[in-house]
Amino acid sequence: MATVATQGGNNTAVVILTILIVAILAIGAVYLMQDHRTGSERVGDAVAALPHGVGKAADKLGDQAPAQNVKRNLNDATH
């Protein structure tokens, strides 16, 4: 009977570990994705950032990882 309880505990640990690995890989994939914004979207982001300074507006013209875009969209939604 002790082996059945041990196997159940091991299975739970394997499932949790698998879920953690998949989550880490998914987060890593988002951070490594390329920026697919069009030129007009980049200019729009730069114009929207002008009130915060020319430097921030210039940063919006360059490549941004999608994770940065998610963060930016969350900031826009809360303001």
Short mmCIF file of the C-alpha atoms (twelve columns), coordinates in Angstrom:
data_MODEL
# 
_entry.id   MODEL 
# 
loop_
_atom_site.group_PDB 
_atom_site.id 
_atom_site.type_symbol 
_atom_site.label_atom_id 
_atom_site.label_alt_id 
_atom_site.label_comp_id 
_atom_site.label_asym_id 
_atom_site.label_seq_id 
_atom_site.Cartn_x 
_atom_site.Cartn_y 
_atom_site.Cartn_z 
_atom_site.pdbx_PDB_model_num 
ATOM 1  C CA . MET A 1  0.000  0.000  0.000   1 
ATOM 2  C CA . ALA A 2  2.855  2.399  0.649   1 
ATOM 3  C CA . THR A 3  3.988  2.186  -2.971  1 
ATOM 4  C CA . VAL A 4  0.601  3.362  -4.255  1 
ATOM 5  C CA . ALA A 5  0.756  6.515  -2.119  1 
ATOM 6  C CA . THR A 6  4.342  7.180  -3.178  1 
ATOM 7  C CA . GLN A 7  3.487  6.799  -6.860  1 
ATOM 8  C CA . GLY A 8  0.574  9.210  -6.486  1 
ATOM 9  C CA . GLY A 9  2.885  11.775 -4.906  1 
ATOM 10 C CA . ASN A 10 5.449  11.278 -7.662  1 
ATOM 11 C CA . ASN A 11 2.804  11.679 -10.356 1 
ATOM 12 C CA . THR A 12 1.641  14.938 -8.794  1 
ATOM 13 C CA . ALA A 13 5.206  16.228 -8.669  1 
ATOM 14 C CA . VAL A 14 5.780  15.285 -12.318 1 
ATOM 15 C CA . VAL A 15 2.554  17.017 -13.397 1 
ATOM 16 C CA . ILE A 16 3.427  20.187 -11.459 1 
ATOM 17 C CA . LEU A 17 6.970  20.176 -12.845 1 
ATOM 18 C CA . THR A 18 5.657  19.717 -16.391 1 
ATOM 19 C CA . ILE A 19 3.228  22.613 -15.973 1 
ATOM 20 C CA . LEU A 20 6.016  24.843 -14.643 1 
ATOM 21 C CA . ILE A 21 8.306  23.978 -17.553 1 
ATOM 22 C CA . VAL A 22 5.566  24.680 -20.110 1 
ATOM 23 C CA . ALA A 23 4.764  28.010 -18.417 1 
ATOM 24 C CA . ILE A 24 8.427  29.047 -18.407 1 
ATOM 25 C CA . LEU A 25 8.787  28.123 -22.082 1 
ATOM 26 C CA . ALA A 26 5.644  30.079 -22.974 1 
ATOM 27 C CA . ILE A 27 6.859  33.177 -21.135 1 
ATOM 28 C CA . GLY A 28 10.273 32.841 -22.779 1 
ATOM 29 C CA . ALA A 29 8.646  32.548 -26.207 1 
ATOM 30 C CA . VAL A 30 6.744  35.802 -25.662 1 
ATOM 31 C CA . TYR A 31 9.933  37.623 -24.674 1 
ATOM 32 C CA . LEU A 32 11.833 36.276 -27.692 1 
ATOM 33 C CA . MET A 33 9.167  37.041 -30.301 1 
ATOM 34 C CA . GLN A 34 9.969  39.665 -32.912 1 
ATOM 35 C CA . ASP A 35 8.253  43.000 -33.226 1 
ATOM 36 C CA . HIS A 36 5.802  42.894 -36.135 1 
ATOM 37 C CA . ARG A 37 4.464  46.445 -35.904 1 
ATOM 38 C CA . THR A 38 4.083  48.353 -39.133 1 
ATOM 39 C CA . GLY A 39 5.804  51.676 -39.718 1 
ATOM 40 C CA . SER A 40 2.598  53.573 -39.088 1 
ATOM 41 C CA . GLU A 41 2.076  51.747 -35.782 1 
ATOM 42 C CA . ARG A 42 5.608  52.680 -34.717 1 
ATOM 43 C CA . VAL A 43 5.021  56.326 -35.628 1 
ATOM 44 C CA . GLY A 44 1.693  56.269 -33.773 1 
ATOM 45 C CA . ASP A 45 3.399  54.897 -30.667 1 
ATOM 46 C CA . ALA A 46 6.081  57.593 -30.956 1 
ATOM 47 C CA . VAL A 47 3.502  60.368 -31.297 1 
ATOM 48 C CA . ALA A 48 1.593  59.019 -28.296 1 
ATOM 49 C CA . ALA A 49 4.821  59.024 -26.261 1 
ATOM 50 C CA . LEU A 50 5.791  62.624 -27.147 1 
ATOM 51 C CA . PRO A 51 4.159  64.130 -24.027 1 
ATOM 52 C CA . HIS A 52 6.514  61.959 -21.959 1 
ATOM 53 C CA . GLY A 53 9.624  63.244 -23.708 1 
ATOM 54 C CA . VAL A 54 11.395 63.043 -27.023 1 
ATOM 55 C CA . GLY A 55 13.660 60.240 -25.779 1 
ATOM 56 C CA . LYS A 56 10.717 57.995 -24.943 1 
ATOM 57 C CA . ALA A 57 9.142  58.791 -28.299 1 
ATOM 58 C CA . ALA A 58 12.356 57.837 -30.092 1 
ATOM 59 C CA . ASP A 59 12.453 54.541 -28.179 1 
ATOM 60 C CA . LYS A 60 9.016  53.679 -29.567 1 
ATOM 61 C CA . LEU A 61 10.363 53.826 -33.128 1 
ATOM 62 C CA . GLY A 62 12.754 50.928 -32.555 1 
ATOM 63 C CA . ASP A 63 12.033 47.226 -32.248 1 
ATOM 64 C CA . GLN A 64 10.100 46.219 -29.169 1 
ATOM 65 C CA . ALA A 65 9.462  42.727 -27.912 1 
ATOM 66 C CA . PRO A 66 5.779  41.777 -27.696 1 
ATOM 67 C CA . ALA A 67 6.167  41.564 -23.926 1 
ATOM 68 C CA . GLN A 68 6.933  45.292 -23.917 1 
ATOM 69 C CA . ASN A 69 3.857  45.891 -26.035 1 
ATOM 70 C CA . VAL A 70 1.716  43.976 -23.541 1 
ATOM 71 C CA . LYS A 71 3.155  46.075 -20.716 1 
ATOM 72 C CA . ARG A 72 2.511  49.262 -22.708 1 
ATOM 73 C CA . ASN A 73 -1.059 48.248 -23.476 1 
ATOM 74 C CA . LEU A 74 -1.699 47.481 -19.809 1 
ATOM 75 C CA . ASN A 75 -0.344 50.916 -18.871 1 
ATOM 76 C CA . ASP A 76 -2.547 52.549 -21.501 1 
ATOM 77 C CA . ALA A 77 -5.597 50.703 -20.190 1 
ATOM 78 C CA . THR A 78 -5.003 51.818 -16.607 1 
ATOM 79 C CA . HIS A 79 -4.445 55.497 -17.447 1 
# 
